[in-house]
Amino acid sequence: MNNRLAVSLSPHEKGDLSVEKIMWGVVIALAPAFLAAVYFFGYRAIRVVVLGMIFCIVVEYLVQKFITKQTITAFDGSAAVTGLLLAFNVPSSIPWWQLLVGSIIAIGVAKMTFGGLGQNPFNPALIGRAFMLASFPVEMTTWPVPLVNAWNLDADAVSSATPLGLLKEGIKAGQTVQQLAGKFPGYFDMFIGHMGGCIGEVSALAILIGGAFLLYKKIITWHIPIFYLLSLAVFTGVFWLVNPAKYADPLFHILAGGAMLGAWFMATDPATGPMTPKGQVIFAVSGGILCGLIRLMGSYPEGCSYSILIMNAFVPLIDKFAKPRRFGADARR
């Protein structure tokens, strides 16, 4: 009678990944995109990334120290990841004080207001970016030209439009995609990152290298990035097949803007995404379609950030719908 089996609440098996390992693993995975940003945008990219990480870590520390009186977890890597992703979602020319405001919103409002890591319903970096875009629209849509005055500290950055912005404005002015083709960078340039945009989203190659690292370390699964990009390609591909003069092809939409960064590093956030593979597929497919819908039908040329934030709101419903049946439960219920 003394050898009773005591069964505790699940989970019963603990994995090798801790919060610190996961977060610093994401930082390592973002290193190729950071190096690409430094190559194309120079010291300005370094300034934005370093300040973004410092601001977010300091904000989380101050909130936990003086407001919530929680155990200090500002150095576990989660705040650093938020700061890095926030920096990756802004232009390299963003003023430091605007980045500070975005960091306060991302950490102080979107994360710590809900209790901290794992309890926030929306991706903090994307909330910070959305707030900055609404508050500082001019600075948030001023895109320095890659490799132009990247290391000249005395020269101002030369700005240009992003491929998505060129497409949106050109179509609005009555031009066809074929007429605009000469203004777009080639697909190889878009793949390596030689185009205007947020500093962390321009190089699809660098993001894919980081995504492969996340898969190798089992920090994420393949369901969300693959289905998000696939659904975006299929949705935009249908419009392209119907009217190629008005709509760009699917590869353009995959390489342009923040689709790659969002699919691999934002939509896969475990705290704000579904728990089951079935739920992740629903989340990703819906997000990819929303991204395409905003890009093609909305007034704003980009749609990745908003598609992920909208789907974050549906995660509780998705988890409830995709909840696996308990072992031994009546299948008819």
Buried (B, 14 or more C-beta within 10 A) or exposed (E): EEEEEEEEEEEEEEEEEEEEBBBBBBBBBBBBBBBBBBBBBBEBBBBBBEBBBBBBBBBBBBBBEEEEEBEEBBEBBBBBBBBBBBBBBBBBBBEEEBBBBBBBBBBBBBBBEBEBBEEBBBBBBBBBBBBBBEEBEEBBBBBBBBEBBBEEEEEEBEBBBBBBBBBBBBBEEEBEBEEBEEBBBEBEBBBBBBBBBBBBBBBBBBBBBBBEBBBEBEBBEEBBBBBBBBBBBBBBBEBBEEEEEBBBBBBBBBBBBBBBBBBBBBBBBEBBBBBBBBBBBBBBBBBBBBBBBBBBEEEBBBBBBBBBBBBBEBBEEBBEEBEEEEEEEEEEE
